[in-house]
Amino acid sequence: MTRRIRFNAFDMNCVAHQSPGLWRHPDDRSHRYKELSYWTELAALLERGRFDGLFIADVLGTYDVYGGDDRAALRHGAQIPVADPLLLVSAMAAVTEHLGFGITTGTGFEHPYPFARRLSTLDHLTGGRIGWNVVTGYLPSAARNFGADDQLDHDERYDRADEYLEVLYKLWEGSWEDDAVVRDPVRNIYVDPAKVHHIGHSGKHYTVPGVHLSEPSPQRTPVIFQAGASPRGVQFAAENAEAIFVAAPSKRVLTQTVSGIRDALETAGRDRHGARIYALATIVTGATDEEARGKHEEYLSYASVEGGLVFMSGWMGIDLSRYDLDDPIGEVQSNAIRSAVAAFQEFDDDGREWTVRDIGRWAGIGGIGPVFVGSGETVADRLQEWADDTDVDGFNLAYAITPGTFEDVVEHVIPVLTERGVYATEYVPGTLRNALFERGDRLPPEHRGARYRVGGVGSTALPDEVSRNVSGELVI
């Protein structure tokens, strides 16, 4: 059976998202990130290409592991300056009909109660096309700027995120009944109070006694995105995520990652394919293989090795500035980075030992995912090979230059995939969740969040016979 391939676009409200140094390329327009027209034009382009969505990353701190400060990050514009991703969505939704929007925010830096309203608002304004990428945080600089010495321990961050999601599920799924808004001018009732429930949440991290401030949106709970790769992160994703982003530099690593996630979904009581898995990749393409290779070499000439090391240091928590660029990777004291580079080396046929410089060059275009270079036919062959061999659902496409990389994909790759019958010829109508799964707008019954629906197994909404007096005390 021919496997369908799906695309997301991967961007960020900044200049150097995943390809440090490429902002210097004369065709790159990432400096326009401050202009609304950049985002509306990009959204329209992606919708022409029938992308599932635009996934916008975010950070709330600087990459200051490399060199022990953020000066290198600032020099290279490495995700700094960076602006808020949520404020872009309404404008992009206004110029599109089907494109989804996955927005990144962290669970450690905003209380879930106002956040629930913001996401419900976007779900209303987009007609149900909003998704939320749940991140627990990884940059120590972000924690310091919010008054902490460092991030919480890794697993503790996920424990807090579990409760964060519990609060949100209670608000989104359990506070308002579907028919709570009656708009009855005869009886002078806009909302039936008996159909709006206080959630009564009292936990380790959050106390939220009241009702959700927004009426139910088209999806109620936005599509949950997640990108955790650790065992605890995979467990969290299996229990909550409907779209999972992974970054693997080789087919072998990607196959293992996808298989592990599929197993975890089953362990969580969900369908093995109950979440769409997208692998990070960058495509450099043109009318011919020769043209594409020429573009790639040109892009590499602009890529910043130091900028790549700034990112790799932040992602892995190791200050790579302490090593000479030509030091062999075996001299870098980190099991994490050695295992990552071992995976990178699978692309090399000569078996040479990688250096610190090689790491920076690898991360110079598209981060730590593979870069597929070639004509539309050549790239389509590689994409199909990876999808068939790894069981991945699609690709989260980073860019070398923007919007040029996405324009090239729409012009050269998508027509080939469409002709081969492995790419959608039209959008599935409705919400983002329905477009992804064709099972309707709401969470499926086996999803963790569904148990918090009004009257559900895990719902803590107060029963109809319980009300509150004006002082907030319970009256039975």
PADRENSE-280073 format. One line per field, with one value per residue (C-alpha): residue number from 0; residue in three letters; chain; x, z negated, y negated. Coordinates in pm, whole numbers. Layout:
<sites>
num [NUM ...] .
residu [Ala ...] .
chaine [A ...] .
px [X ...] .
pz [Z ...] .
py [Y ...] .
</sites>
This chain:
<sites>
num [0 1 2 3 4 5 6 7 8 9 10 11 12 13 14 15 16 17 18 19 20 21 22 23 24 25 26 27 28 29 30 31 32 33 34 35 36 37 38 39 40 41 42 43 44 45 46 47 48 49 50 51 52 53 54 55 56 57 58 59 60 61 62 63 64 65 66 67 68 69 70 71 72 73 74 75 76 77 78 79 80 81 82 83 84 85 86 87 88 89 90 91 92 93 94 95 96 97 98 99 100 101 102 103 104 105 106 107 108 109 110 111 112 113 114 115 116 117 118 119 120 121 122 123 124 125 126 127 128 129 130 131 132 133 134 135 136 137 138 139 140 141 142 143 144 145 146 147 148 149 150 151 152 153 154 155 156 157 158 159 160 161 162 163 164 165 166 167 168 169 170 171 172 173 174 175 176 177 178 179 180 181 182 183 184 185 186 187 188 189 190 191 192 193 194 195 196 197 198 199 200 201 202 203 204 205 206 207 208 209 210 211 212 213 214 215 216 217 218 219 220 221 222 223 224 225 226 227 228 229 230 231 232 233 234 235 236 237 238 239 240 241 242 243 244 245 246 247 248 249 250 251 252 253 254 255 256 257 258 259 260 261 262 263 264 265 266 267 268 269 270 271 272 273 274 275 276 277 278 279 280 281 282 283 284 285 286 287 288 289 290 291 292 293 294 295 296 297 298 299 300 301 302 303 304 305 306 307 308 309 310 311 312 313 314 315 316 317 318 319 320 321 322 323 324 325 326 327 328 329 330 331 332 333 334 335 336 337 338 339 340 341 342 343 344 345 346 347 348 349 350 351 352 353 354 355 356 357 358 359 360 361 362 363 364 365 366 367 368 369 370 371 372 373 374 375 376 377 378 379 380 381 382 383 384 385 386 387 388 389 390 391 392 393 394 395 396 397 398 399 400 401 402 403 404 405 406 407 408 409 410 411 412 413 414 415 416 417 418 419 420 421 422 423 424 425 426 427 428 429 430 431 432 433 434 435 436 437 438 439 440 441 442 443 444 445 446 447 448 449 450 451 452 453 454 455 456 457 458 459 460 461 462 463 464 465 466 467 468 469 470 471 472 473 474 475] .
residu [Met Thr Arg Arg Ile Arg Phe Asn Ala Phe Asp Met Asn Cys Val Ala His Gln Ser Pro Gly Leu Trp Arg His Pro Asp Asp Arg Ser His Arg Tyr Lys Glu Leu Ser Tyr Trp Thr Glu Leu Ala Ala Leu Leu Glu Arg Gly Arg Phe Asp Gly Leu Phe Ile Ala Asp Val Leu Gly Thr Tyr Asp Val Tyr Gly Gly Asp Asp Arg Ala Ala Leu Arg His Gly Ala Gln Ile Pro Val Ala Asp Pro Leu Leu Leu Val Ser Ala Met Ala Ala Val Thr Glu His Leu Gly Phe Gly Ile Thr Thr Gly Thr Gly Phe Glu His Pro Tyr Pro Phe Ala Arg Arg Leu Ser Thr Leu Asp His Leu Thr Gly Gly Arg Ile Gly Trp Asn Val Val Thr Gly Tyr Leu Pro Ser Ala Ala Arg Asn Phe Gly Ala Asp Asp Gln Leu Asp His Asp Glu Arg Tyr Asp Arg Ala Asp Glu Tyr Leu Glu Val Leu Tyr Lys Leu Trp Glu Gly Ser Trp Glu Asp Asp Ala Val Val Arg Asp Pro Val Arg Asn Ile Tyr Val Asp Pro Ala Lys Val His His Ile Gly His Ser Gly Lys His Tyr Thr Val Pro Gly Val His Leu Ser Glu Pro Ser Pro Gln Arg Thr Pro Val Ile Phe Gln Ala Gly Ala Ser Pro Arg Gly Val Gln Phe Ala Ala Glu Asn Ala Glu Ala Ile Phe Val Ala Ala Pro Ser Lys Arg Val Leu Thr Gln Thr Val Ser Gly Ile Arg Asp Ala Leu Glu Thr Ala Gly Arg Asp Arg His Gly Ala Arg Ile Tyr Ala Leu Ala Thr Ile Val Thr Gly Ala Thr Asp Glu Glu Ala Arg Gly Lys His Glu Glu Tyr Leu Ser Tyr Ala Ser Val Glu Gly Gly Leu Val Phe Met Ser Gly Trp Met Gly Ile Asp Leu Ser Arg Tyr Asp Leu Asp Asp Pro Ile Gly Glu Val Gln Ser Asn Ala Ile Arg Ser Ala Val Ala Ala Phe Gln Glu Phe Asp Asp Asp Gly Arg Glu Trp Thr Val Arg Asp Ile Gly Arg Trp Ala Gly Ile Gly Gly Ile Gly Pro Val Phe Val Gly Ser Gly Glu Thr Val Ala Asp Arg Leu Gln Glu Trp Ala Asp Asp Thr Asp Val Asp Gly Phe Asn Leu Ala Tyr Ala Ile Thr Pro Gly Thr Phe Glu Asp Val Val Glu His Val Ile Pro Val Leu Thr Glu Arg Gly Val Tyr Ala Thr Glu Tyr Val Pro Gly Thr Leu Arg Asn Ala Leu Phe Glu Arg Gly Asp Arg Leu Pro Pro Glu His Arg Gly Ala Arg Tyr Arg Val Gly Gly Val Gly Ser Thr Ala Leu Pro Asp Glu Val Ser Arg Asn Val Ser Gly Glu Leu Val Ile] .
chaine [A A A A A A A A A A A A A A A A A A A A A A A A A A A A A A A A A A A A A A A A A A A A A A A A A A A A A A A A A A A A A A A A A A A A A A A A A A A A A A A A A A A A A A A A A A A A A A A A A A A A A A A A A A A A A A A A A A A A A A A A A A A A A A A A A A A A A A A A A A A A A A A A A A A A A A A A A A A A A A A A A A A A A A A A A A A A A A A A A A A A A A A A A A A A A A A A A A A A A A A A A A A A A A A A A A A A A A A A A A A A A A A A A A A A A A A A A A A A A A A A A A A A A A A A A A A A A A A A A A A A A A A A A A A A A A A A A A A A A A A A A A A A A A A A A A A A A A A A A A A A A A A A A A A A A A A A A A A A A A A A A A A A A A A A A A A A A A A A A A A A A A A A A A A A A A A A A A A A A A A A A A A A A A A A A A A A A A A A A A A A A A A A A A A A A A A A A A A A A A A A A A A A A A A A A A A A A A A A A A A A A A A A A A A A A A A A A A A A A A A A A A A A A A A A A A A A A A A A A A A A A A A A A A A A A A A A A A A A] .
px [0 135 202 71 322 226 410 429 632 868 937 986 913 1280 1567 1799 1562 1740 1995 2232 2413 2168 2006 2300 2191 2060 1738 1655 1367 1363 1441 1078 957 842 606 257 271 562 341 25 221 386 51 -102 198 173 -198 -131 103 -163 62 -109 3 262 443 595 863 943 1189 1176 1549 1873 2122 2393 2563 2819 3093 2901 2700 2465 2704 2755 2380 2326 2599 2444 2080 2041 1673 1734 1569 1248 884 561 417 53 -6 56 -224 -535 -389 -274 -611 -782 -602 -642 -928 -762 -404 -351 -135 78 193 466 436 587 408 656 608 236 -55 -294 -607 -545 -366 -679 -874 -608 -610 -990 -998 -764 -962 -1277 -1111 -950 -1260 -1089 -748 -528 -282 -60 297 353 709 835 1143 1512 1703 1838 1833 1454 1417 1646 1442 1133 1297 1437 1798 1751 1490 1325 1471 1378 1113 972 907 692 515 417 313 86 -104 -99 -273 -517 -627 -664 -862 -1098 -1149 -1176 -1372 -1553 -1658 -1917 -2178 -2228 -2565 -2479 -2509 -2881 -2913 -3281 -3413 -3762 -3641 -3359 -3098 -2774 -2602 -2779 -2594 -2690 -2478 -2157 -1950 -1675 -1384 -1275 -913 -672 -334 35 112 -223 -549 -826 -1174 -1379 -1527 -1361 -1396 -1468 -1758 -1669 -1462 -1488 -1230 -1267 -915 -675 -475 -193 157 465 833 981 1236 1337 1157 955 884 767 537 393 347 178 -76 -147 -8 -193 98 453 764 1091 1444 1654 1958 1936 1677 1798 1752 1418 1288 1375 1221 895 861 914 646 399 460 407 77 -48 70 -131 -443 -449 -434 -80 -135 -343 -85 73 452 649 1027 1240 1395 1518 1476 1706 1560 1553 1464 1756 1988 2274 2081 1986 2345 2458 2205 2316 2683 2586 2383 2672 2896 2668 2606 2774 2975 2982 2608 2554 2763 2560 2248 2412 2552 2207 2030 2279 2383 2756 2977 3141 3346 3583 3710 3915 3715 3941 3928 3796 3453 3599 3763 3430 3326 2960 2780 2486 2685 2882 2563 2416 2725 2740 2398 2512 2808 2575 2548 2924 3062 3428 3401 3609 3608 3403 3536 3369 3372 3172 2906 2871 2855 2591 2371 2430 2136 1811 1926 1984 1754 1859 1897 1752 1917 1806 1541 1175 1193 1509 1376 1040 1225 1408 1096 903 1194 1215 837 808 1108 1045 662 672 358 524 796 833 1017 1274 1415 1756 1623 1273 1038 1256 1291 914 856 1093 915 577 711 932 850 478 375 583 440 88 136 256 -60 116 23 -321 -490 -722 -779 -1012 -1269 -1329 -1105 -737 -816 -1059 -811 -547 -759 -1101 -1270 -1444 -1359 -1330 -1081 -1139 -1281 -955 -757 -662 -841 -1175 -1218 -1260 -1570 -1880 -1994 -1675 -1481 -1219 -1440 -1436 -1694 -1949 -2286 -2584 -2744 -2440 -2426 -2229 -2344 -2198 -1919 -1797 -1888 -2046 -2418 -2552] .
pz [0 97 -214 -223 -306 -507 -549 -825 -786 -1074 -1148 -1436 -1498 -1463 -1211 -1262 -1353 -1249 -992 -1157 -912 -625 -710 -517 -193 51 111 -255 -390 -751 -867 -771 -1065 -1223 -932 -933 -554 -585 -783 -577 -253 -403 -521 -176 -15 -251 -189 186 107 -105 -412 -722 -916 -1017 -1335 -1511 -1772 -2063 -2348 -2654 -2708 -2519 -2410 -2660 -2715 -2438 -2584 -2909 -2791 -2513 -2310 -2036 -2013 -1970 -1708 -1496 -1567 -1698 -1799 -1942 -1890 -1905 -1919 -2046 -1813 -1930 -1799 -1440 -1413 -1365 -1065 -901 -963 -790 -460 -468 -499 -587 -712 -1073 -1323 -1589 -1851 -2106 -2466 -2787 -3087 -3332 -3271 -3255 -3472 -3292 -3368 -3143 -2891 -2849 -2746 -2495 -2320 -2320 -2166 -1886 -1829 -1787 -1558 -1336 -1308 -1497 -1326 -1632 -1789 -2094 -2115 -2481 -2600 -2956 -2905 -2866 -2866 -3211 -3102 -3073 -3427 -3564 -3401 -3574 -3915 -3947 -3968 -3697 -3534 -3751 -3720 -3391 -3515 -3762 -3472 -3314 -3644 -3660 -3295 -3372 -3622 -3384 -3122 -3382 -3463 -3095 -3016 -3303 -3174 -2805 -2834 -3166 -3247 -2980 -2838 -2463 -2488 -2772 -2544 -2468 -2354 -2445 -2417 -2530 -2866 -2879 -2920 -2726 -2917 -3120 -3457 -3527 -3232 -3335 -3601 -3840 -3799 -4164 -4094 -4387 -4318 -4400 -4163 -4081 -4249 -4002 -4155 -3896 -3549 -3212 -3086 -2725 -2579 -2400 -2086 -1774 -1902 -2273 -2336 -2064 -1889 -2127 -1976 -2160 -2088 -2394 -2311 -2657 -2811 -3033 -2735 -2524 -2805 -2827 -2449 -2442 -2700 -2551 -2204 -1876 -1665 -1769 -1626 -1628 -1515 -1396 -1167 -1019 -914 -1176 -1460 -1324 -1291 -1654 -1770 -1581 -1693 -2055 -2029 -1866 -2148 -2409 -2247 -2282 -2644 -2708 -2576 -2244 -1885 -1764 -1497 -1720 -1684 -1368 -1383 -1183 -1139 -1112 -765 -532 -155 92 437 789 1145 1165 927 1043 969 623 541 649 415 130 175 191 -130 -305 -219 -426 -714 -1042 -1215 -1539 -1513 -1473 -1784 -1975 -1903 -1967 -2299 -2407 -2295 -2462 -2761 -2673 -2614 -2285 -2288 -2529 -2243 -1937 -1614 -1488 -1805 -1735 -1879 -2094 -2308 -2390 -2729 -2673 -2609 -2469 -2201 -2107 -2051 -1843 -1628 -1584 -1424 -1206 -1081 -925 -633 -572 -364 -449 -820 -918 -1276 -1317 -1472 -1663 -1339 -1169 -1438 -1375 -998 -1040 -1247 -1007 -783 -930 -1277 -1354 -1095 -752 -451 -131 178 535 800 715 830 631 313 354 380 54 -129 -22 -120 -466 -518 -407 -609 -934 -970 -1005 -896 -750 -773 -970 -713 -833 -587 -462 -337 -373 -197 84 -63 -97 250 396 217 347 701 738 479 409 776 796 474 588 926 748 537 203 126 66 367 147 -216 -441 -547 -905 -1206 -1230 -1430 -1165 -890 -1062 -1154 -982 -1307 -1393 -1580 -1938 -2128 -2069 -2366 -2435 -2479 -2832 -2799 -2711 -3065 -3188 -2980 -3168 -3335 -3229 -3448 -3559 -3562 -3884 -3768 -4036 -3991 -3878 -4223 -4368 -4327 -4484 -4668 -4592 -4847 -4669 -4947 -4850 -4903 -4887] .
py [0 -343 -551 -907 -1180 -1487 -1819 -2077 -2394 -2474 -2840 -3080 -3446 -3537 -3544 -3245 -2964 -2642 -2766 -3019 -3243 -3197 -3531 -3678 -3511 -3776 -3580 -3524 -3733 -3618 -3973 -4048 -3840 -4170 -4239 -4091 -4056 -3811 -3575 -3618 -3560 -3251 -3113 -3160 -2986 -2688 -2654 -2644 -2356 -2184 -2169 -2033 -2334 -2589 -2492 -2794 -2729 -2959 -3012 -3236 -3258 -3286 -3021 -3105 -2770 -2829 -3046 -3080 -3382 -3492 -3707 -3447 -3389 -3762 -3795 -3522 -3611 -3254 -3267 -3613 -3862 -3659 -3771 -3614 -3345 -3359 -3710 -3597 -3345 -3559 -3741 -3417 -3255 -3547 -3477 -3097 -2848 -2518 -2563 -2460 -2649 -2481 -2733 -2666 -2780 -2647 -2502 -2650 -3021 -3095 -2994 -2757 -2959 -3262 -3041 -2829 -3138 -3248 -2912 -2893 -3240 -3133 -2815 -3026 -3281 -3016 -2800 -2519 -2523 -2576 -2335 -2376 -2248 -2163 -2231 -2201 -2420 -2346 -2678 -2776 -3140 -3127 -2995 -3267 -3541 -3406 -3416 -3061 -2951 -2689 -2470 -2206 -1859 -1695 -1452 -1704 -1942 -1672 -1603 -1969 -1959 -1663 -1875 -2173 -1958 -1826 -2181 -2265 -1950 -2027 -2382 -2295 -1970 -1978 -2332 -2413 -2181 -2196 -2368 -2609 -2914 -2945 -3311 -3318 -3676 -3574 -3440 -3698 -3422 -3422 -3137 -2870 -2876 -2514 -2405 -2582 -2403 -2506 -2265 -2268 -2183 -2174 -2016 -2032 -2319 -2483 -2574 -2659 -2645 -2832 -2805 -2842 -3198 -3095 -2906 -2580 -2635 -2416 -2166 -2246 -2114 -2234 -1964 -1874 -1879 -1753 -1693 -1522 -1249 -1124 -823 -1058 -1283 -990 -879 -1230 -1242 -901 -1015 -1358 -1430 -1401 -1524 -1438 -1600 -1408 -1494 -1205 -1238 -888 -631 -385 -631 -751 -394 -322 -649 -601 -239 -342 -610 -368 -119 -392 -494 -138 -123 -440 -267 -447 -331 -266 -532 -760 -1038 -1175 -1163 -1421 -1401 -1714 -1755 -2027 -2011 -2184 -2131 -2269 -2176 -1931 -1748 -1968 -2286 -2158 -2062 -2406 -2568 -2347 -2438 -2804 -2775 -2601 -2895 -3120 -2877 -2968 -2696 -2894 -2955 -2583 -2520 -2778 -2574 -2236 -2360 -2477 -2161 -1929 -2137 -2126 -2429 -2336 -2658 -2478 -2263 -2344 -2324 -2047 -1837 -1486 -1424 -1146 -1414 -1579 -1449 -1380 -1057 -1254 -1430 -1118 -921 -1202 -1232 -854 -885 -1177 -973 -718 -960 -936 -652 -708 -630 -932 -1059 -1373 -1693 -1974 -2173 -1895 -1923 -2296 -2245 -1975 -2206 -2496 -2404 -2279 -2181 -1812 -1660 -1528 -1757 -1609 -1757 -1699 -1753 -1709 -1346 -1273 -1430 -1255 -923 -992 -1106 -797 -573 -726 -717 -354 -236 -425 -435 -814 -1003 -1308 -1570 -1890 -2101 -2354 -2605 -2707 -3041 -3175 -3177 -3039 -2689 -2654 -2800 -2541 -2255 -2373 -2412 -2105 -1837 -1850 -1809 -1488 -1346 -1438 -1270 -957 -952 -993 -1354 -1504 -1658 -1865 -1949 -1755 -2017 -2122 -2156 -2072 -1758 -1637 -1719 -1508 -1207 -1241 -1140 -1464 -1781 -1658 -1444 -1071 -881 -695 -1018 -1123 -1455 -1293 -1161 -1520 -1589 -1691 -1370 -1187 -944 -1197 -1504 -1704 -1957 -2028 -1853 -2054 -2059 -2236 -2612 -2898 -3203 -3544 -3501 -3191 -2947 -2617 -2589 -2232] .
</sites>
